[in-house]
Amino acid sequence: MCAENSYPMPLEQHDLDDLRQRLTRVGEMVRNHTLMLLRENSAETLSTIAYETAADKIYAIDSAVEEVLLSTLASELAPAISFALICEGINDEEPLPFPSGCPLESCVARLIIDPIDGTRPLMYNKRSGWWLAGLASNQGEATTLNSIEVAVQVEIPTTRALYADTLWAIRDGGAHGETVNLLDSQRTPFTPRPSNQSTICGGFASFFHPFPGGRDILAAIEEELFLQICGDLATNRSAVFDDQYLSTGGQLYDLMTGRDRLLVDIRGLLFERFKREGRTPSHACHPYDLASTLIAIEAGVIITDGKGRKLDATLDTTSDVSWIGYANQEIRAEVEPLLLPILAREDLL
């Protein structure tokens, strides 16, 4: 497929649904392997730091899934298409070609994967993590999130779960999902549907600030915005609910299935300000955390960058990305005209 002087078929001429099914099998193999790790090892063992990359800490549970991920990609996806894998903790953060030895420029596609998005809650068996994948036509370093044509996300639940969801999208084909019974493998299809409510008041709406460093600033922005939209405590003491789900894929899932109405992750903008001020930045969202964004968009979720523009980012493992997700256009119209001036005043735009 990558032989010299060969002209491989471009991505759009492949059977994209076949590639989607192959990616789904890879993700579900990772899910099953991770569940085995959770059942057979203690939280203390799985939460040991294996090593650190420029992007994040790699825990023992992350490291343990790498072998099954790479071998399953080689057996399931590589026979159908050549691709360059972009994945945190693998190949020193450089794209890894499949089949092995294929020149990167000859690969038909680029594949960005987060093997476990939400490692921290999952390794303590607290809450589901997610396997995320986005497949794009190979445009070299110019390949971005907006280049992704096929996206898959697979739930990696805790050991107490009976069910797990798998979701996928092919560009312009809508969003799809199915719930898998982990005991008998029975699959029940469903269509992801975001909330149709016209306001964040009375629902879950969150500013994501899970780690130390800037929480006070983000919380103050959040408080001011919600005060303007829903009133003060004398008006409504529980107008908006917060959920710090430590998984971007999980946040997208909650937006596209009607659980959340707003998610604001502007850590990247905040840490740009920190750098200008000579302060140490903390941990922000990266492109691999957003590998499955196409599914949410196809479901009807409106996603912008932190400045209200179309979300985009180079497919890599280190760039900081800010993003805002709205369940629908009415909620965007309610929030964005108030939020952006606050961000500008805080020197975040």
HELIX and SHEET records of a PDB file:
HELIX    1   1 LEU A   11  GLN A   13  5                                   3    
HELIX    2   2 LEU A   16  GLU A   40  1                                  25    
HELIX    3   3 ALA A   43  LEU A   46  1                                   4    
HELIX    4   4 ALA A   60  THR A   72  1                                  13    
HELIX    5   5 LEU A   73  LEU A   77  3                                   5    
HELIX    6   6 ASN A   91  GLU A   93  5                                   3    
HELIX    7   7 LEU A  104  SER A  106  5                                   3    
HELIX    8   8 THR A  119  MET A  123  1                                   5    
HELIX    9   9 GLY A  140  ALA A  142  5                                   3    
HELIX   10  10 LEU A  145  SER A  147  5                                   3    
HELIX   11  11 ARG A  215  CYS A  230  1                                  16    
HELIX   12  12 THR A  248  MET A  256  1                                   9    
HELIX   13  13 ARG A  267  ARG A  276  1                                  10    
HELIX   14  14 PRO A  287  LEU A  290  5                                   4    
HELIX   15  15 THR A  293  ALA A  299  1                                   7    
HELIX   16  16 GLN A  329  ARG A  345  1                                  17    
SHEET    1   A 2 ILE A  49  GLU A  52  0                                        
SHEET    2   A 2 LYS A  57  TYR A  59 -1                                        
SHEET    1   B 8 LEU A  96  PHE A  98  0                                        
SHEET    2   B 8 PHE A  83  CYS A  87 -1                                        
SHEET    3   B 8 ALA A 109  ASP A 117  1                                        
SHEET    4   B 8 GLY A 129  SER A 137 -1                                        
SHEET    5   B 8 ILE A 148  ILE A 156 -1                                        
SHEET    6   B 8 TYR A 163  ILE A 170 -1                                        
SHEET    7   B 8 ALA A 175  ASN A 181 -1                                        
SHEET    8   B 8 ARG A 187  PHE A 190 -1                                        
SHEET    1   C 5 VAL A 240  PHE A 241  0                                        
SHEET    2   C 5 GLY A 203  PHE A 207  1                                        
SHEET    3   C 5 ASP A 260  ASP A 265  1                                        
SHEET    4   C 5 TRP A 323  TYR A 326 -1                                        
SHEET    5   C 5 ILE A 302  ASP A 305 -1                                        
END                                                                             
